[in-house]
């Protein structure tokens, strides 16, 4: 697996936010400022490629860290799907 870690020093997240962060349409943004789909879509794409994404934050105003792990070789199902679309 290849592992990438992204860390910021932003607003951080409370535990209840972390529990729902990858749910579709979940957002902490003000009305009209976000759809809550970005992390849900990211989670789905990474999972479909045999990977994992995790989120961590020590709490509000303490930043956040996202860890993405992807296999160095694509899973067999992804290889087969790619070949099927090429035919």
C-alpha positions as CSV (number, residue, x, y, z in Angstrom):
1,X,0.0,0.0,0.0
2,X,1.0,3.6,-0.6
3,X,0.1,5.9,2.2
4,X,-0.5,9.7,1.9
5,X,-1.2,11.9,4.8
6,X,-2.7,15.4,4.6
7,X,-2.6,17.6,7.7
8,X,-3.9,21.1,8.2
9,X,-4.0,23.6,11.1
10,X,-7.6,24.6,10.5
11,X,-10.8,24.5,12.5
12,X,-10.6,20.8,13.3
13,X,-13.5,18.6,14.0
14,X,-15.5,17.3,17.0
15,X,-16.0,13.6,17.6
16,X,-19.6,13.7,16.3
17,X,-18.4,15.3,13.1
18,X,-15.8,12.7,12.6
19,X,-18.4,9.9,12.9
20,X,-20.3,11.3,9.9
21,X,-17.7,12.9,7.8
22,X,-17.9,10.5,4.9
23,X,-21.8,10.4,4.8
24,X,-23.4,11.8,1.6
25,X,-24.8,15.4,2.2
26,X,-23.2,15.7,5.6
27,X,-21.8,19.3,5.9
28,X,-20.9,21.7,8.6
29,X,-21.0,24.6,6.1
30,X,-23.5,27.3,6.2
31,X,-26.5,27.0,4.0
32,X,-25.6,27.4,0.3
33,X,-21.9,27.0,1.0
34,X,-21.5,23.3,0.3
35,X,-23.3,20.1,-0.7
36,X,-21.6,17.7,1.6
37,X,-20.6,15.4,-1.2
38,X,-16.8,15.9,-1.6
39,X,-15.6,13.5,1.1
40,X,-18.4,11.0,0.4
41,X,-17.3,10.8,-3.3
42,X,-13.6,10.7,-2.3
43,X,-14.4,7.8,0.1
44,X,-16.3,5.9,-2.7
45,X,-13.5,6.3,-5.3
46,X,-10.8,5.3,-2.9
47,X,-12.8,2.3,-1.7
48,X,-13.5,1.2,-5.3
49,X,-9.8,1.1,-5.9
50,X,-9.2,-1.1,-2.9
51,X,-8.0,1.7,-0.7
52,X,-9.0,3.3,2.6
53,X,-9.4,6.9,3.8
54,X,-9.4,7.9,7.5
55,X,-9.9,11.2,9.2
56,X,-8.5,12.3,12.6
57,X,-8.8,15.5,14.6
58,X,-7.9,16.1,18.2
59,X,-10.8,18.5,18.4
60,X,-12.1,21.9,17.5
61,X,-9.4,24.4,16.5
62,X,-6.7,21.7,16.5
63,X,-6.5,20.9,12.8
64,X,-7.3,17.7,10.9
65,X,-5.4,14.8,9.3
66,X,-6.6,12.6,6.5
67,X,-4.8,9.4,5.7
68,X,-5.3,7.8,2.3
69,X,-4.0,4.3,1.6
70,X,-4.0,2.8,-1.9
71,X,-2.8,-0.6,-3.1
72,X,0.3,-0.5,-5.3
73,X,-1.4,-3.0,-7.6
74,X,-5.1,-2.4,-8.5
75,X,-7.5,-5.1,-7.2
76,X,-8.4,-7.8,-9.7
77,X,-12.0,-6.4,-10.0
78,X,-10.8,-3.0,-11.1
79,X,-8.4,-4.6,-13.7
80,X,-11.3,-6.7,-15.1
81,X,-13.6,-3.6,-15.2
82,X,-11.0,-1.6,-17.0
83,X,-10.4,-4.4,-19.6
84,X,-14.2,-4.7,-20.1
85,X,-14.6,-1.0,-20.9
86,X,-11.6,-1.1,-23.3
87,X,-13.2,-3.9,-25.4
